[in-house]
Amino acid sequence: MKPAANRPCPPNRLRQLRAFCLAAQTGNISRAAERLCISQPTVSQLIKGLEDDLKVLLFERRGPRIQLTEAGRIFLDEALPLLEGMDNLPAVLAERLGEISAGTLDIAAGESTILYLLPDFVKRFSDAFPQVDLHLHNVTGRDGLAMLRDGEVDLAVGSMIDVPSDISYVPSFSYDPMLITALDHPLAGREQVSLAEVSECGLILPPRHLSTWHIVDLVFRQHGLDYQVVLEAGGWEIIKRFVELGMGVSIVTSICLTGEEKLAAIPLTDYFPRRSYGVVLRRNKQLSPQAQRFVAMLDPDFFDHASSAGGGRGPARQGLRRTQDGLVGHDEALP
């Protein structure tokens, strides 16, 4: 038996896993090194040591770019929940002892979600768990998904059309499409309007690259109607203000209507889909206790919905119909 001093040191598996997972999430060795506050060569050595131990190639290396191999994708699915579980141990212990006394909670959401949906829930959560450091990240859908995949946020709240295979979406809220007009507009006061009547009005819409514009364009084209956009403006509050001034009408989601606006609102559910909002997660994401408390506050039935949706070891609801306006990479609603 060799003396203890002469035994080779076992590999630091936790450091290896952390380096591998961050490199896989960011797709970049340099970014992983920045996140870990170590040198790029050290990250490369940790990953190389892990590959040697496992006797598999985890990344294909093409110059500065790296891409997961099939073995790497399988290993990431197994390793990431374990690593997140390790990181969540202090918070889990605090919860088992009867309180959530510390920790952070990072949530990505778009402007309309932050303005209209989240305030009451954020206030309730902060009152219940004042020691938790809560961060709201105001981002568009594409950036929100990138933050989820990179592990920079715990969850996102928003609305989705298509759900990528590595993302889970559990909708909890639903809002109606509405035509809004100035109070003195000829259509104001009507209980319903035809799409043809709307097409004759000048429209105020969010910028062309966002999903609202594409949904509006699709519906009008499906009905063989032309329409005119008189103004592009970012943000529902800005759009509502210009509609109040009589510069045009707009098609919005009822989430942004508080009842205090000087506007007439007419349902358009005969022509446009309702829009769902809910929790967006990376599949198999191990939620911290504070994140679990927040989503349960947001939707008391969240975990039942997530379980019934099936798929993976974490919450998921895949394959939503393409009748929902969306968050992913398009709209201000979020994530």
Buried (B, 14 or more C-beta within 10 A) or exposed (E): EEEEEEEEEEEEBEBBBBBBBBBBBBBBBEBBBBBBEBEBEBBBBBBBBBBEEBEBEBBEEEEEEBEBBEBBEEBBBEBBBBBBEEBBEBBBEBBEEEEBBEBEBBBBBBBBBBBBBBEEBBEEBEEEBEEBEBEBBBBBBBBBBBBBBBBBBBBBBBBBBBBBEBBBBBBBBBBBBBBBBBEEBEBBEBEEBEBEBBBBBEBBBBEEEBBBBBBBBEBBEEEEBEBEBEBBBEBBBEBBBBBBEEBBBBBBBBBBBEEEBEBBBBBBEEBBBBBBBBBBBBBBBBBBBBBBBBBEBBBEEBBEBBEEBEBBEBBBBBEBEEEBBBBBBBBBBBB
